[in-house]
Amino acid sequence: MFFRAPKPREHLSRTELFTRRLALLFLLPIGWGLFQLAGALPASGDPTCAGILEGEDGEETPGSHLRPGQTCTRYDGQHRTGSQTFEEALNLRAQHQRELLLQGAVLTGYGVIGLTVTFHHIGLPRRRADTSPQESPDG
């Protein structure tokens, strides 16, 4: 016919169900940790400036990438909110990368250790043996 009845789903024991749910709780931090580690990869090029670039002489400079000797001045409407030199921007970017690296390593390590402990104590999920009678190839 057009519609087939769904196959009966195997019932999982409580331990297997608990193991799968617990494994999912440890897989999420692993995924987020790997995402954080990818964000910690070194950025190429010069730091960008979201404000106005000023050269060593204090004159505005066109462009959006800081170069050595330049300063990025930020404004909030009419008021100056702060400035940042090339070296400060590099240090800030390096600090941000270190933080992402630490967060990613901690989350990934937490997930891996959690999965290891879970599967060590509870055991790996096993497939159930097929209990239906098998036909022999001889006929």
PLY file of the C-alpha trace (Angstrom):
ply
format ascii 1.0
element vertex 139
property float x
property float y
property float z
element edge 138
property int vertex1
property int vertex2
end_header
0.00 0.00 0.00
0.95 3.64 0.22
1.76 3.74 3.91
3.80 1.25 5.84
3.42 0.69 9.50
6.48 1.92 11.40
8.82 -0.75 12.61
8.65 -1.35 16.34
11.43 0.57 17.99
13.82 -1.29 20.21
13.40 -0.35 23.81
16.54 0.84 25.51
17.31 -0.10 29.06
17.41 2.70 31.60
21.18 2.45 31.79
21.58 2.80 28.01
19.18 5.72 27.91
20.99 7.40 30.81
24.35 6.82 29.11
23.18 8.43 25.87
21.77 11.47 27.64
24.87 11.84 29.78
27.10 11.52 26.71
25.14 14.33 25.05
25.74 16.55 28.07
29.49 16.04 27.64
29.47 16.37 23.84
28.09 19.91 24.02
31.09 21.32 25.96
33.45 19.52 23.59
31.79 21.20 20.60
31.78 24.63 22.22
35.39 24.18 23.38
36.53 23.31 19.86
34.67 26.39 18.60
36.52 28.53 21.17
39.85 26.95 20.19
39.18 27.79 16.55
38.50 31.41 17.57
41.90 31.53 19.27
43.74 30.91 16.01
46.10 33.79 15.24
44.48 36.56 13.25
46.38 37.67 10.20
47.11 41.25 9.35
47.12 44.43 11.36
44.49 45.22 14.02
41.44 47.10 12.79
40.23 50.45 14.08
36.51 51.15 14.56
37.20 54.86 15.09
39.40 57.52 13.49
43.03 56.71 12.66
45.58 59.33 13.61
49.18 59.27 12.49
52.22 60.14 14.60
51.71 63.81 13.77
48.06 63.77 14.99
46.57 64.10 11.49
43.69 61.86 10.41
44.81 58.97 8.26
42.53 57.15 5.81
42.01 53.41 6.27
40.80 51.06 8.94
43.94 49.06 9.84
46.31 50.27 12.53
49.98 50.45 11.60
52.95 51.00 13.93
52.97 54.56 15.21
49.25 55.17 14.59
46.52 55.70 17.17
42.86 54.75 16.93
40.56 57.32 18.55
36.98 56.32 19.22
34.03 58.66 19.54
30.52 58.24 20.87
28.74 60.85 18.82
30.56 64.10 19.68
32.51 62.85 22.70
35.82 61.06 22.64
35.57 57.69 24.43
39.19 56.56 24.26
42.22 55.87 22.15
44.38 52.88 21.43
47.87 52.63 19.98
49.06 49.91 17.60
50.94 48.12 20.39
47.94 48.26 22.72
45.72 46.80 20.00
48.18 43.95 19.42
48.38 43.25 23.17
44.59 43.30 23.48
44.21 40.87 20.58
46.85 38.53 22.08
45.10 38.66 25.47
41.74 37.84 23.85
43.33 34.89 22.01
44.83 33.57 25.26
41.43 33.79 26.97
39.74 31.90 24.11
42.49 29.29 24.16
42.11 28.75 27.91
38.29 28.58 27.74
38.40 26.19 24.79
40.95 23.92 26.44
39.00 23.79 29.72
35.67 23.04 28.02
37.15 20.43 25.69
39.04 18.78 28.53
35.92 18.76 30.72
33.90 17.08 27.97
36.56 14.49 27.15
37.10 13.59 30.81
33.34 13.40 31.37
32.84 11.08 28.40
35.76 8.93 29.48
34.44 8.57 33.03
30.89 7.94 31.79
31.86 5.18 29.39
34.41 3.69 31.77
31.92 3.23 34.61
28.77 2.54 32.62
30.28 0.94 29.54
30.00 1.69 25.87
26.53 1.48 24.33
26.16 -1.91 22.65
24.02 -2.94 19.76
21.48 -5.57 20.57
21.91 -8.87 18.81
19.33 -9.60 16.19
17.05 -12.24 17.70
15.16 -13.08 14.52
15.98 -16.51 13.02
18.44 -16.35 10.19
17.88 -18.24 6.99
20.79 -20.39 5.97
22.28 -19.68 2.52
21.83 -23.36 1.62
18.12 -22.91 1.38
0 1
1 2
2 3
3 4
4 5
5 6
6 7
7 8
8 9
9 10
10 11
11 12
12 13
13 14
14 15
15 16
16 17
17 18
18 19
19 20
20 21
21 22
22 23
23 24
24 25
25 26
26 27
27 28
28 29
29 30
30 31
31 32
32 33
33 34
34 35
35 36
36 37
37 38
38 39
39 40
40 41
41 42
42 43
43 44
44 45
45 46
46 47
47 48
48 49
49 50
50 51
51 52
52 53
53 54
54 55
55 56
56 57
57 58
58 59
59 60
60 61
61 62
62 63
63 64
64 65
65 66
66 67
67 68
68 69
69 70
70 71
71 72
72 73
73 74
74 75
75 76
76 77
77 78
78 79
79 80
80 81
81 82
82 83
83 84
84 85
85 86
86 87
87 88
88 89
89 90
90 91
91 92
92 93
93 94
94 95
95 96
96 97
97 98
98 99
99 100
100 101
101 102
102 103
103 104
104 105
105 106
106 107
107 108
108 109
109 110
110 111
111 112
112 113
113 114
114 115
115 116
116 117
117 118
118 119
119 120
120 121
121 122
122 123
123 124
124 125
125 126
126 127
127 128
128 129
129 130
130 131
131 132
132 133
133 134
134 135
135 136
136 137
137 138
